[in-house]
Amino acid sequence: MKIGSHVSMSAPEYVLGSVKEALQYGANALMLYTGAPQNTRRKPMQELRIAEALELMKQSGIEESSVIVHAPYIINLANCLKEETFQLGVEFLEKEIKRVQALHATTLVLHPGSHVKAGEEAGLEKIIQGLDEAMHDMQDVHIAIETMAGKGSEIGYTFDHIAYLIKHAKYGDHIGVCMDTCHIHDAGFDLSDFDAILDEFDEKIGLDRLLCMHINDSKNIKGAKKDRHANIGFGEIGFDKLCTIVHHPRVAHVVKILETPYVDGHPPYKYEIAMLKNKVFDEHLLDKIIEEA
C-alpha cells in the first residue's frame, strides 16, 4: 500500500524536509505544494534541495511516482468572467508543470475551478481552453483533476464533468483523476458501496486514469456539498468505510494521501496512517495525539 499525507515544504530544508516529515509519519508517499497554495510566490527550484530529497527517498524506499504535487488554489481555469484571473491560472499552471518535472514527480493535482455563475457548460469549455494552453510540454507529468464536493459553482462534482474534460482536451492522454473521499461523499456518492462507485468511474472515465486518492473523513452528511474534512473515523463517512477503500484490491496500486485536519495544532498523520494499516479504529486517537505531542 502506498500511503502518506500532505507535508510541509519550507525553509531551510524544503523538499528534503518534506521527505523527512513523511518518514516520521511512517509513510511511503507524500503530497506537497511547491509554495504557499494561496499565492504565486515561488522559490527557484535549485534552492529546494531536490537532489538530497531524491537520495533520501531512494534510501528509504519512496518511489518518485509516490510524490504528489498539488497545484495552488489560486488557479481557476473555469473563470469565465475575469480574463486576467483565467490567464494568471494558465500561466501559473504552465510554470507548475515545469516545477513538477524538476521534482521528478509525475502527478499534479488540480482543482478544476468554479464557473462563477457563468454556468457549468461555459465553465467546462473554459477549463478545456486553459488546459490546452498550459499543457503543451508535459513530458512524463499527468494532471490529476480532483473530484469536488459541488460547493458554490464548482466544476468536477460528477464523473461526467471530468470525463468531458478528458475527452475534449487536446492533451487528454495526460489527464487523470484524484478521487477525494470527503468530496465525493459531500457530492452525494454512497461510500458504503465503493465497488459501485468504481464501476461508474470505470465506465465513464476508466480506472487506469485514477492517479491518486485523497483519504479524508467528512464533517457533513452525504450530499451536503460543503467540503469540510474530518479526521479518519471521526466524521460522517466513518472508519470502516475508509479502511475498506484504502485496502480495496481494485485501487491497491493507487497512491493515497491524507489531508485531515491538525488536532489542537498537531499533525495526526502518523497515528491515522498506523490506524488504517492496522485496520483497527482507536476512538481515543484525538486525545492521544494531544497527549503525546
C-alpha positions in Angstrom: 0.0 0.0 0.0 1.3 3.5 -1.0 0.0 5.8 1.7 1.1 9.2 3.1 -0.2 12.7 3.8 0.2 16.3 2.9 3.5 17.5 4.2 5.0 21.0 4.6 7.7 22.4 2.3 9.6 25.3 3.9 13.0 26.7 4.7 15.6 25.6 5.4 15.3 22.0 4.2 12.5 22.5 1.7 11.8 19.2 -0.2 14.4 17.3 1.9 12.4 18.4 4.9 9.2 17.2 3.2 10.6 13.7 2.8 11.9 13.6 6.4 8.4 14.6 7.6 6.7 11.9 5.6 9.1 9.3 7.0 8.3 10.5 10.6 4.7 9.6 9.8 5.6 6.0 8.7 4.6 7.0 5.1 5.9 5.7 1.8 4.2 8.5 -0.2 3.7 12.3 0.3 2.0 15.3 -1.2 3.4 18.8 -1.2 2.8 22.3 -2.6 5.8 23.9 -4.3 5.0 27.1 -2.4 2.1 28.7 -0.5 -1.2 27.4 -2.0 -2.9 30.7 -1.8 -0.3 32.8 -3.7 2.2 32.8 -6.7 5.4 33.4 -4.8 7.8 30.6 -5.5 11.5 29.9 -4.7 13.8 28.9 -7.6 13.8 25.1 -7.9 17.6 24.9 -7.5 17.2 26.2 -3.9 14.8 23.4 -2.9 17.4 20.7 -2.1 15.7 18.3 -4.5 18.8 16.1 -5.1 19.2 15.4 -1.4 15.5 14.7 -1.1 15.6 12.2 -4.0 18.6 10.5 -2.4 16.8 10.1 0.9 13.7 8.8 -0.9 15.9 6.2 -2.7 17.5 5.1 0.7 14.0 4.9 2.3 12.1 3.1 -0.4 9.8 6.0 -1.5 9.3 5.9 -5.3 9.4 9.1 -7.3 5.9 8.3 -8.5 4.7 8.4 -4.9 5.4 12.1 -4.7 2.2 14.0 -5.5 2.3 17.8 -6.1 -0.8 19.9 -5.5 -1.4 23.0 -7.7 -2.3 26.2 -5.8 -5.9 27.1 -5.1 -5.5 30.4 -6.9 -5.6 28.6 -10.3 -9.2 28.9 -11.6 -9.4 27.8 -15.2 -13.2 27.8 -15.1 -13.4 31.6 -14.5 -15.4 33.0 -17.4 -15.9 36.5 -16.0 -12.3 37.8 -15.3 -10.0 37.1 -18.2 -7.0 38.2 -16.1 -7.8 35.6 -13.5 -8.0 32.9 -16.1 -4.8 34.0 -17.8 -3.0 34.1 -14.4 -4.1 30.5 -13.9 -2.9 29.3 -17.3 0.5 30.9 -16.9 0.9 29.6 -13.4 -0.2 26.1 -14.3 2.4 26.1 -17.1 5.1 27.0 -14.6 3.9 24.5 -12.1 4.2 21.7 -14.6 7.9 22.6 -15.0 8.3 22.5 -11.3 6.8 19.1 -11.1 9.2 17.9 -13.7 12.1 19.3 -11.7 10.9 17.4 -8.7 11.0 14.1 -10.7 7.3 13.8 -9.8 4.7 12.7 -12.3 1.3 13.7 -10.8 0.0 17.3 -10.4 -3.4 17.5 -8.6 -5.6 20.3 -9.9 -8.9 21.7 -8.7 -10.9 22.2 -11.9 -12.3 25.5 -10.7 -15.5 27.4 -10.3 -17.6 28.9 -13.2 -18.6 32.0 -11.1 -22.2 31.8 -12.2 -21.4 31.6 -15.9 -22.9 28.1 -16.0 -21.4 24.6 -16.0 -21.1 24.3 -19.8 -19.3 27.6 -20.1 -17.0 26.6 -17.2 -16.1 23.2 -18.7 -15.2 24.9 -22.1 -13.1 27.5 -20.3 -11.2 24.7 -18.4 -10.5 22.9 -21.7 -9.2 26.1 -23.2 -6.9 26.6 -20.2 -5.6 23.1 -20.2 -4.9 23.3 -23.9 -2.9 26.4 -23.4 -0.9 25.2 -20.4 -0.2 21.5 -21.2 1.9 21.8 -24.4 5.1 20.3 -22.8 4.1 17.6 -20.3 6.9 15.1 -20.7 6.1 12.4 -18.0 3.7 14.7 -16.0 0.0 14.0 -15.7 -2.6 16.3 -14.4 -5.0 14.7 -11.9 -8.3 16.6 -11.9 -9.6 16.4 -8.3 -13.2 15.3 -7.7 -15.0 18.2 -6.0 -17.9 18.5 -3.5 -20.1 20.8 -5.6 -19.7 23.8 -3.3 -20.9 27.0 -4.9 -20.2 27.0 -8.6 -17.5 24.3 -8.5 -17.0 22.1 -11.6 -16.0 18.4 -11.1 -18.5 17.1 -8.6 -19.7 14.4 -11.2 -17.6 11.9 -13.1 -19.3 13.2 -16.2 -17.7 16.6 -15.8 -14.2 15.1 -15.6 -14.9 12.6 -18.5 -15.9 15.6 -20.7 -12.7 17.4 -19.9 -10.6 14.3 -20.7 -12.5 13.7 -23.9 -12.3 17.2 -25.3 -8.9 18.5 -24.1 -6.1 18.5 -26.6 -3.8 16.6 -24.3 -6.4 14.3 -22.7 -3.9 11.4 -22.7 -2.0 13.4 -19.9 -5.1 13.9 -17.8 -6.3 11.6 -15.0 -8.2 11.9 -11.7 -7.6 12.4 -8.0 -10.6 11.0 -6.1 -11.2 12.7 -2.8 -13.4 10.6 -0.4 -14.7 13.6 1.5 -15.6 15.5 -1.7 -17.4 12.6 -3.4 -19.3 11.9 -0.1 -20.3 15.6 0.1 -21.2 15.5 -3.6 -23.7 12.7 -2.9 -21.9 9.4 -3.6 -22.6 6.5 -1.2 -19.2 5.3 0.0 -20.8 2.2 1.6 -20.8 0.7 -1.9 -17.4 1.6 -3.2 -17.5 -1.0 -5.9 -20.5 0.7 -7.4 -18.5 4.0 -7.4 -15.6 2.3 -9.0 -17.8 0.7 -11.6 -19.3 4.1 -12.6 -15.8 5.6 -12.6 -14.5 2.8 -14.8 -17.4 3.1 -17.2 -17.2 6.9 -17.6 -13.5 7.6 -17.2 -11.5 4.4 -16.9 -9.9 3.1 -13.7 -6.5 3.3 -15.4 -6.9 7.1 -15.1 -7.2 7.1 -11.3 -3.8 8.5 -10.5 -4.1 9.2 -6.7 -6.7 9.5 -3.9 -7.3 11.9 -1.1 -8.4 9.9 2.0 -10.5 12.2 4.3 -13.5 11.8 6.5 -16.2 14.5 6.3 -17.9 16.7 8.8 -21.0 16.8 6.7 -23.8 14.4 5.8 -23.8 12.7 2.4 -24.8 15.2 -0.4 -24.2 18.3 1.7 -21.9 19.9 -1.0 -19.9 21.6 1.7 -16.3 20.2 1.7 -15.1 20.1 5.3 -12.6 17.4 6.1 -12.7 15.4 9.4 -10.1 13.1 11.0 -10.3 9.5 10.0 -13.2 7.8 11.7 -14.4 11.0 13.4 -16.8 12.1 10.6 -19.9 11.1 8.7 -18.1 8.6 6.5 -16.6 6.6 9.3 -13.5 4.4 9.8 -14.9 1.2 8.4 -15.8 2.6 5.0 -12.5 4.5 4.7 -10.5 1.4 5.8 -12.3 -0.7 3.2 -11.5 1.9 0.5 -7.8 2.1 1.5 -7.4 -1.7 1.3 -9.7 -2.2 -1.7 -7.9 -4.5 -4.2 -9.1 -2.5 -7.2 -7.2 0.5 -6.1 -4.3 -1.3 -4.4 -1.7 0.4 -6.7 -3.1 3.9 -6.2 -1.2 6.4 -4.1 -3.4 7.5 -1.1 -2.9 10.9 0.6 -4.4 12.0 3.9 -5.4 15.7 4.2 -7.2 15.5 7.5 -7.2 18.5 10.0 -4.5 19.1 12.6 -5.6 18.2 16.1 -5.0 21.1 18.5 -2.2 22.3 16.2 -0.6 18.8 15.9 -0.4 16.6 12.7 -2.5 13.5 13.0 -0.9 11.6 10.1 1.4 9.2 11.9 -1.5 8.0 14.0 -4.1 7.8 11.2 -1.7 6.0 8.8 -0.9 3.4 11.5 -4.6 3.0 12.3 -5.5 2.4 8.6 -2.6 0.0 8.2 -3.7 -2.0 11.3 -7.4 -1.9 10.3 -8.4 -1.1 13.9 -10.2 2.2 14.9 -8.9 4.0 18.0 -11.8 6.1 19.5 -9.3 7.8 21.8 -7.0 8.8 18.9 -7.6 12.6 19.1 -6.8 12.7 22.8 -3.7 10.5 22.2 -2.4 12.9 19.6 -2.7 15.9 22.1 -1.2 13.9 25.0 1.8 12.7 23.0 2.6 16.0 21.2 
